[in-house]
Amino acid sequence: MADSIVSLNDVKFNYPAGVAALKGVSFEVAQGERIALLGPNGSGKSTLILLIAGLLMPNSGDLQVFGEKTTSKDFQKLRSRIGIVFQDPDDQLFTPSVIEDVEYGPKNLKLPDTDIKTQSTQMLEKMDITHLRDRPPHRLSFGEKKKVSLATALVLKPELLILDEPTANLDLVSRRNLINTLNELNQTGTTIIVSTHDAEAIPELADRIVVISHGLKLGEGKTSDVLQNKDMLEQSGLEPPTIVNLFTELKNQGLITKVPLTLEEGKAELRKILKTDL
């Protein structure tokens, strides 16, 4: 794959208790891609993103990010190019105030004080959390914590952003804002890897899907192809998005030729069928 920035070859990982979380996973991620790691809870997705971020080391296999093995001492120099957002924001937020959490990364990189203040202030504004600046993170709502944890990752302007179940437990407005933010980042060149079991959100989050099941790669492909592969999804314990199920039935009846993945695409297809405005 041209311009590959993440490369896994037969990567295996066992937890100390002997649980085999990954049993030999291989795939690549190109610069600027939006990739979803799709699988049910316990499939190995979270372990996989921790390995890619260099927070866990593989037991065997080859894992390279930005051309450097994550097991190499030199990989530590690349950490500032990688942002990670955990599923539970309480795992990410640990200082007495929101602004201190957002400033922590830049301070750790020993950036100039003026740059730290400027970047942190801009990030608070971008995430619409300026009003939370001096609040203790543990006093925030779950959605607010999600925004702050994303801000702590984005303030470093990472080239690679990795997110674990980013849409989990978000209300509809927060979910929409998150998806818009991630897509804006991707349009500026940020590579995005999302780990999720939320098939409904994937059409707007990823161009390609890697399906993970029981520590193995079950398959991969374009988002449209994977989400219409009902057999593969069911084999991994997942369901296609509701809109895909609905329009697949219409396609089977010969009413449409293309299965839409998003609400807007669905409306466009219905307009063609009904020949009216929706």
N, C-alpha and C positions, 0 to 999 in steps of 0.2 A: 504494500500500500504506500503510495507516494506521501511524503511528509508525515509519516507516522510518528506520533509523539507518545503513544502508549502501545506497548507490545508485550503480549503474554504468550508464552509457549509452554504448554503442559505444566501449568502452575498448580502445585498441590500445597495444602495447608491443613495441619492437624492441631487442634487445641490440646493443651497439656493432659487433659483427661482421656485423650485418645480419640476424641470425636473428629472424624474426617470432614472438615467443612468444605474443602475443595479437593476434587479428585482428579484434576488434570484439565485445566481450562486454558484455551488458546483463542485469542482474537486480537485485533489491532484497532486503534482509534487514530484517525487522521486529524491534522491541524484544522480547527474550525468546525469540526463535526458536533452534532448533538446526538448523543448516544443514550439509550435507556437500557439499563440492566433490569429485565423484567422477570419476576419470579415470586412465588409465595413466600410467606414468612418462614424462615429456617432453611431457605434454599442455598444460602451462601453468599447472597448479594452484599450484605454489610461487611462480611469478611473480605470480600473482593475489593471493595472501595478502600478499606483500611490498608490493604496490601498495596494498591495503586498509589495511595498517599504516602506510603513508606512508614506507616505507623505499626504495621506488622511485617514480618519477614517470611517469605515463602519457605517451606521445608524443602521443596525441590522445584525444578523448572526454571525458566528464565523470564524475568519481569524487568522491563526497561521503561523508563519515563524520561522524555527529552534525551533519549539516546544513552542514558546512564542507568546501570543496574541499581535497583533500590537497595541492594545489599552493600553497595560501594560506599566507602567513607565520603567520597566526593558528592554523593547524592544529597547530603545535608545542605550543600550550597544551593541546591535547586528548590528547596522547600518554599522559598518566598514566591516562587512562580506557580505554586499550587495552593488553591483555596479549598477547604473542605467544610461542609455544613452537616452536622450530625442530625439524626432523626429527632433526638431529644435535646432541645436547646439548653437544658440544665447541665448537659455534659460539656457545653461550650462556654457558658457564661459563669464567671467565678469572681469577678471583682465587685467592689461595693457599689459601683454606678455604671450606667450604660456607657457614658463617654470613656470611662477607664477601660472598659472591655474593648471598645472600638479602637482606642489608641494603643492597646497592648501590643498588637502585631507590629505596627510601625516603630514603636519604641524598642521592641526586641531586635529589630533590624538596625537600630541606632540611626534612624533617619534624623535630619535636622529638626529641631523643635518647631520651627515655622512650618515645615512641610507636614509634620504630624498634625498640627492644629488645623491647617488648611484642608488636608485630605479627610480628616475625621469629621470636620464640620460639613464639608460637602457631602459626605456619605450619609450623615444624619438627615440632611435635607433631601437627598435622593430617595432615601427609604421612608421619608415622611415620619421620622421619629425624633425630630428636634425637640419636641415637647417632652420627650422621655429622657433627655440628656442626663439629668442628675438623679433619676430614679434608680433604686436598687433593682437589679434584674429579677430577683426572686419575688418582687411585688407586682410584676407585670402579668398580663394575660398570656396564654399560650401563643396566640397569634402575634402579640407584640414581641415576645421572646424570639419567635421565629425570624421576625424582621431584624432584630438586633443581631442574632447569630449570623444572618446573611450579611449584615453590614460589617461584622468583624472579619469575614472572609473577603468581601469585595474591596475593602479599604486598601488592601495591598495590590489591587489591580492584577489578580492572578491570570496567567495565560491558560491555565487548566482549572476549572471549577468542578468539584465533585460534591454531589448532594445525596444524602440518604433519606429517602421517603419525604421529599420536600413539601408535598401537598397534604401530608397526614394531619388530621385534626384541624385543618384550616376552614374558616367559613368561606362562603362563595366569593365575597369581595376580596379577601386576603389571598385566596387561591388565584383569582384572576390577576391581581396585582403582581403576585410572585411570577406567574407565567410570563407576563409582559416584561418584567424586569430581566428575567433570564434570556428571553429572546432578544431584547435590546443589547444585552451583553454579547450574545452570540453574533449579532450583526456587526459588532466592532472587532470580532476576531477571537473572542474567548471560546475555547473548547469546553463543552459541557458534558459531563457524565452524570446521569441521574439513576439512582437505584430506587426501584419502586415496585409495588404490586398493584398500583392504581392504573389499570389499563385505560380507564376513561380519560385520564389526563395526558396520556402519552402522545396522541396525535398532535398536540400543541407544544409538546416538550422535546420531541425527538424525531430525527429523520431516519434513524436506524435503530433496531432493537436486537439485543442479545438476550436470549431466553435462558435463564439459569434454573435448574431443577436438581435437587438432591446433590448439590456440589459439582454438577456437570453442566456443560453448555449443551442445551437441547437443540438449539438452532439459532440462526441469526439472519437478518435481512432487512429490506426496506420496511418502514413502519406499516405502510399499507398492506404489504404482503403478509407480514407476521400477524397482524391483527385480524386478517381474514382467514388465517390458518387455524380453524377451530379445533382440529384434531390435536395440533401441537400444543395449543393453549390448554386444552382440557387435560392433556397428558401431564402438564406441569401444574395442574390444579387451579387454572385460571379461566376466566370467562372473557370473550371478546367484549368490547364496549357495547352498550345498548344500541347506539346508533348503527354500529356495524351489523349487529344481529338483525335489526329491523330492515335495513336496506339490502342485506344479503337475500332476505326473503323476497323483496321486490325484484331483485335482479334475477332470482331463480324463476320468477313468474314472467320474466321478459319485459318488465315495465321500465327498467333502467339498465344501462350498460356499465356504469361505474359505481362502486360502493363508496359513498362519502365517509370521511372520518370525523369531521367537525360539524357543529351545528350550522354554521354558515354554508358549508358545502351541502348539507342535508336540505336546507331551505332552497338552495339553487336547483337541486334535483327535483324537489317537490313542485317547484314553479313550472318546471318542464312538463311534469306529469299533469298537473292541474291547469296549466296555462293561465295562471292568475298570480297576483301579487300576494306575498305572505308577509 
